[in-house]
């Protein structure tokens, strides 16, 4: 059975014992993944989101850092 992203994130968040991401956080995380995927190999996208979480950075902070890094690689 396949569920939509919102349902997946809600249930996954419940299992992990955290609040699900807000719409704004989702947008920032998707933007972060996009920056990582376009500035490097696509596999860097999901792992970059994991690194940001591990560093305890907000989605917005992580996006700013990714954009800064990408600008140095152009």
KARA-V141893 format. One record per run of one state. SS is the DSSP state (H for helix, E for strand, L for the rest). FROM is the first residue (numbers start at 1). LEN is the number of residues. If there is no record, write none. Layout:
ss=[SS:SS]
from=[FROM:FROM]
len=[LEN:LEN]
This chain:
ss=[L:H:L:H:L:H:L:H:L]
from=[1:5:17:23:40:44:55:59:74]
len=[4:12:6:17:4:11:4:15:1]
